[in-house]
Amino acid sequence: MVTTKPAFFDEFADALAEIYVPHHHRGQAVSLAERQLLTLRDKNRLLEARLGELLQFGIENDHISDMLHQLTVDLMKAEDLPSIIGTLEYHLKARFAVPHLALRLWLPNIESNLLEFTPVEDSIHKLVDNLNSPYCGPYVTDDVLNWFALETGDLKSFAQCALRTGELPFGILVLASPDSERFYPEMGTLYLQRLAELVSAVIRRVVPAQAILNHSDTVIAAEVEAELT
């Protein structure tokens, strides 16, 4: 093998100039040096394409980070739950271009006519308990699907994020799109996780944490009682 004899081309420099190899595009022979140059050009084009992809990913990530930062700033200005919910909905729809979203909260001692406080089924509590990281994909339960005022087949992809205080869930945020590729199983969920943590934190800021803890204890007790009966 030539690769095991580095001095080969020094010893046979004249022969090197006379070596010709087939060109797979032109169908004719070219010198070895030209063939190597063509190979390096092909590799260079592949590397340039890959670098272009990485740069595009970087630009997109910077854009998402900027939007998430602006959302954070505006949520910090919100002083109550209606303001938080309104700010969140505006940013997700107008800036993140999420066409549909649903938010459900189960917080005690809060009298509100907001849709987000509509009581949820036990299946939703169990769903959120098992939602250790954001889920992206084409499937949601019928209970979740009923939160959207659309025909069943209009929504093709979903992102589901649990809202928690510590390890205890107190809500769920669901994003939905008619585009089947908007939220797909293989996509990264880093920013969705950060969004869930952000929303959880701003809600905890206006709702006493102890109230959420007490409510979670009540829910757990009810589930245990249901299993025993």
Buried (B, 14 or more C-beta within 10 A) or exposed (E): EEEEEEEBEEEEEEEBEEBEEEEEEEEEEBBBEEBEEBEEEEEEEEEEEEEEEEEEEEEEEEEBEEBBEEBBEBBBEBEEBEBBBBBBBEBBEEBBEBBBBBBBBBBBEBEEEEEBBEEBEEEBBEBBBEBEEBBBBEEBEEBBBEBBEEEEEEBBBBBBBBBBBEEBBBBBBBBBBEEEEBBBEEBEBEBBBBBBEBBBBBBBBBBEEEBBBEBBEEBEEEBEEEEEE
